[in-house]
Amino acid sequence: MSEKVSTKYVDSYDLDVIVDAFRESFASLNVFKTLKPKMKVLIKVNLPFIENQDSGVVTNPQVVCALIKVLNEMDIDCVIADSPMHGYSIGSLDELYFKTGMLSIANQTKCELNHNLKTCKVETLEGTRAKSLELLDVINDVDAIVNVGKVKMDEKLGYLGAVTNLFGLVPGEVKEEILNRLTTQKDFSNYCIDIVEALKDKLLLNVLDAVVTLEAGNTQRLLYCLAVSKDIYSLDAVMQDILNIDKSKGILKQAELRNLFDFDAKIEVDGEGVEKFHLEDYQLTKVEDNENIHKNKRKVKAYFKTHQKRVIIDCKTCKGCGVCSKICPTGAIIMKYDKNGELYAHVDYSKCIFCYKCHTACPYSVVDLKIPRKYKHTHNKIEKFNKDNKNN
């Protein structure tokens, strides 16, 4: 039988109301048997972009604050972490934490904000889309992971919930390179499942902030639901029932094909139940399992050429320290001598995967990210066109 899912009616983001909801859910799910005192727990929030906390795009800070308060009562230490889609540096993290309200939460509770920029390699022997994963190194600093997702619809990827939230553990702009390779919803679903299965021993609890959700077209919709479960697939299944989503497609279909989820198993729902929240008219994004996420591969390649920033290292300003060469995962940066016998870093663009680790790691800030000069004019024309159309 699948794990129990707790669904609580939360009429606002009032802190006391959410704290009570978490306490009731924890008691119902017997969370105290899995999350124990003295543990250090990673709170994996959903902060894909540097957005305002009221945008509906990010996990609401009041949900995170309430969760940490309840965990602190259990003598559990917490660290908040995620990586935004574009850029993964101390500066971008500070801006992310400030704008999304996470900095305020850290000041109110006993928790840390992750500033560890290191990554680690995680083997996925049973992976479908990846045999190894590059993830945030903070997962090695904690005893357990509490996955706190945000319910929303994405134009290209469809339903985003608990399973997809763990994609945020892929560091910064590496996400963009991976998404360029995962061309269908089926590919993306299996990649996210690979992450779930790689971390299943540490993934002890899952939460979905569905108090305010995003329908298709980025329209906010009130659902007033806070859902919690130990089983990540059951949690997404219940939420998809609430939103009237066909579970035989998308992530749950791929999970069933991999014998990780059983459509026939009865999921025990505690709390107000699916009927309390069920929406027949929730505006969904229609994405078929095998539909190309990018629609047109030629457009993708053209966009990539004109928008993808390249690593630029000026041999005149390079100090020749070799840090970028050592950290490069593909060996795309090699050290050479100039005519004066001074070492400098040279980039082999045929090997570069645009992870930008060299840009982050350079102690002298001489590794720049720029759009190639031959595409700059085209890029500017595209940006002007988009701006003019937006204004109209």
N, C-alpha and C positions, 0 to 999 in steps of 0.2 A: 504494500500500500504506500502511496506517495506521502510525503511529509504534510503536516498540518500547515495551513496558511491562516494568519490572523489579519482580519480587515477591520479597521476602526474608523468610525465616522468622526472627522475632525472639521469643525465648522469654520476654523480660521487658523492662522499661524500663531495663535497665542501660545506662548511658551508653556504655561502651566497645563493647558489642555493637551498639548503634544507629549509632555512628560508623563501625564497620567495614562495616555494611550500606549506609550512605550512600556510602562510598568505593567499594565494589564496584558499586553502582548507577550512580554517576557515571561510572565507567570503562566500564561496559557501554553506557551511553547516549551516551557521548562528550559529556558535559555541558560539558567544558572548551572546546569550540568555540563555545558560546553564552554561557556565563557566564565573563567574562574579568577579569583583575586590574584593580584600581582602580575597578571598578564599585561603585555604591551600590545595594543590593538591598532591596526591601520584602518582608519575610516576612509574608505575609497569613495569620495564624493564625485558628483558629475559636474565638472567645470571645463567643458570642451572649448569654450571661448571666454575671453575677458568681457563678460556681460554683467549688467546691473543685476543685483540679487532679486529684483522684482520682475525680471524679463520673462520668467517661466522657462528659460533655457537651462538654468543651473539649479542644483539642489538648493532648496531654500535654507538659509543659515539657521532659522529657528528650529528646523527639523534636526539639523546637525547639533545644535546647542543642546536640545532636549535629550538627544541620544547620548551625548557625552556626559551630561549631568547624571543620567541613570547609570551609565557605565562607571563613572567616578564613584557613585554610591556603592558599587560593587568592588571598589578598590582596584579598578582597572585603569591603566594609563593609556592615553590615546594620541595618535598622530594623524593629522589630516593630510591627504595627498591626492593629487591628480596632475595631469600635464595638459596644458592647452594645446590646441591643434597647431598653432603657428608660433614657434619659438619656445624654447625651454631653457631659460637662464634664470639667474637669481633675480634680475630686474623684472622679467616677465612674470615670475612667480609672485613677487611682492605686489605687483600691480593686480594680478589675478586675485590674490587673497584679500586685498583691500577692497576692490570693486565688488566682489561677490559676497562680502560680509564675513568671510572666514577669519580675517584678522581680528575683527571684533569678537568673534566666538572664542578665539584663542586667549583673548584678554579676559573673558568672562569665566572661562572654565579651566580645568586642569588638562590641557592638551598642548601638543606641539604642532607647528606647521612644517611640513617637509621642505627642506632646502638641499637635500642630497641629490645632486645632479648625476651621480653615477648610474650606470645601467648594468644589468647582469644578464647572462644567458641561461635560459631555462629549457631543459630538454623536454620534448613532448613525444615520447616514443609511440604513443597511440594517436598522434595528431593526424588530422585529415588534410589540412591546408599548410601546416608548418611542422617540421621535425624539431625545430628549436625556436625559441622566442626571445626577443630582446625586450626586457621589461625594466621598470624602475627598480633600482637597487634597494629602495626602502622596504621592499617585501622581505628582504633578508634581515631587517632590523626589528621585525615584529614577530609575535607568537601567533597572531591570528589576524584575519581580515574580516571586517564588516563592510559589506558592499551596499552603498547607499545611492541608488539610482533615481533618475527623474523620468517620469512617463511622458512621452511625446512622440509625435509622428515626424518622420524625416522624408523629404521629397524623393530622395534616392534610395534610402535604406528601409523605409517603412517604419514599423513599430520599433521603438527604442525603449528598453526597460532594464531588467536586472542583468541578464546575460550580456547585453551589448555594453553595459556600463564598464565592464572590466577591460574593454578595449582601450580605455583611458590610461591603463598601466603601460601602454606602449609609449615610449618617450617622444614628446614634442612633435617635430616635423617628420619623424620617421613614420608617423601615421599616414601622412600624405603619400609617401612613397609606397606604403603597403596598400593603401586604397587604390592607387593607380594599377596595382597588380590584381586586386580582388575585383573583378569586373562584374560579377553578378551577386545578387542577394544571397544565393546559395553559398558562394565563396566566402562572403563576409560572415554569414551565420556560422559556418564551420570554423573560421578563424577565431571567432569569439568563443565558441565552444572549446576549441583547443586551449585557450587561455584558462577557461573555467576548470577544465580537467587537469591542467598542469598545476593549478593552485588549490585543488579540492581539499587537500589535507589541512590547509590553513583557512579556507573559506568557511567560516562557521555560522554566519548569519547574513541575511539579505533583507534590505529595506527598500520600498518604493515610495517616493514622495509623489502622490497623485492628488494632493489637495488642490493644486492648480496644475493643469496639464496643457499641452500644446496640441491642438488638432492640426490637420493638414492646412497649409498656408500660414503656419506660425500664429494661429489664433488661439488665445488663451481660453480655456474651458474649465469651469469649476467642477470638481469631482468629489472633493471633501473626503478623500480616502487616504489612509496611511496603512500600507500593507507590509507585513513582516513574515518571513519564513526562514527555516534552516535550509530548505531545498530550493535552489534557484530556479529550476525548471517549473516546479509546481507554482511558484510565485508568479512567474510570467504567464502561466496557463490561466490562473485565476484572473489576472489583470486583463488578459485578452478576452476572457468570457465577459468581463464587465464592459469592455469597449466594443463587444460584438465583433471581434476579429476572428476570422477563420483560422483555427489552430492547426489545420492540416497543411498549412503552408508556412514558409518562413523558418524561424529558428527552431520551433518545437518539432516541426517535421524532420529537420536534420538531426535533432536530438533523439527522436524516436528511431530513425534509421541507424543510429549508432548505439541503440539499446540503452540510452540514458534517461529516457522518458517513456511512459506507457500511457497512451491515450485512453485506454480502457480502465486504468486504475482510478478509483474514486478518491478525489482530493477532499480532505476534511477542512472545511472553512469555519473558523471560529470568529465570533464578533457579529457584526451586522449582516454579513453574508453578501453574496453576489447580487441578489435581488435589490438590495438597498441602493446600490450604486449603478446598476445596469443602465447603459445608454444605447438606445437603438439608433440614434441619429448622430453619433460621434463621427466627425468627418475624418475618414481614413485616407491614407496615401496608398494607392493601388500599385503595388510592385510585385510582379510575378517572380517565382523562385529563380527562373533561368533568364530573366530579363536583364539586359546589359545595363548596369547602374549608370554608366557613362553615356548611354544611348548611341553615341557616335565616336568610335575610336579615333578617327581622324581629327575630330574636334579636340579630343583629349590630348593627343600628341601636339597639336598646334598650340593649345593653351599652355601645355607644359613647357614648350619651347619659349613662348613669349612671356611667361609669368614666373617660371622657376628660377629662383636666384642661384647663382653659381658662387662657389668659393673662389675668392680672389686674394692672392697673397703677393704683395709687392716685394720683389727681391731686394729693393733698396731699403725698405723699412724692416724687413724680417731680421730677427736677432739670431736665427740659426739655433735656437734652443732644442728643437726636435720634439717638443711636446705634441704638436699636431700630428707628426708622423707616427708617434708611438700610439696615439689614441685612435687613429684611423682604422676602422674595422676591416676595410678591404685592401689596405696597402696602397691607396690612391695617392698618398703624399710621400714623396721621397726627398731625402736631403741631397742637395747638390752644392758644388763649389762654383762661385762666380769667378770672373777673370782676375779678381784681386785675392782669390784664395779664401773668401769668406763663405761660410755655410748659409744656405737659404733653402726654404721649402718650395718644392715644385709639385704641382697638382696634375695627376693623370686623370683627365675628365672621363675617360672611357671606363674607369673603375669607380668613380665617385657615385655614391648612392644618395647624396643630398641629405645626410643625417645631421650635418652641421655640428658634429661633436668638436671638430677642430676650432670652429668659431667660438664655441662656449669655453673651450679649454685654454685657448691662447692667453698666456699670462701678460702679454704686451699689447693685446687688442689690435693686432695688425692683420688678422684674418677677417676680411670684409665679405659681405654677401651682396652681390650685385647682379642685376639682369644684364646679360651680354649686350655690348654696344650695338651690335647688328640687329637686335630685337627691340631696342629701347624705343625707337620711333613707332613701331607697330604697337608696342605695349601702351605708350602714351595715347595713341589714337583710340585704342580699345577703352582705356580708362575714361577718356573724354566722352566717348560715345555712351558708355554706361552712366556717367554722371548726368549727361544731358537728358537721357531717357528717364532717369530717376526723378529729375526735376520736373519733367513734363507729366 
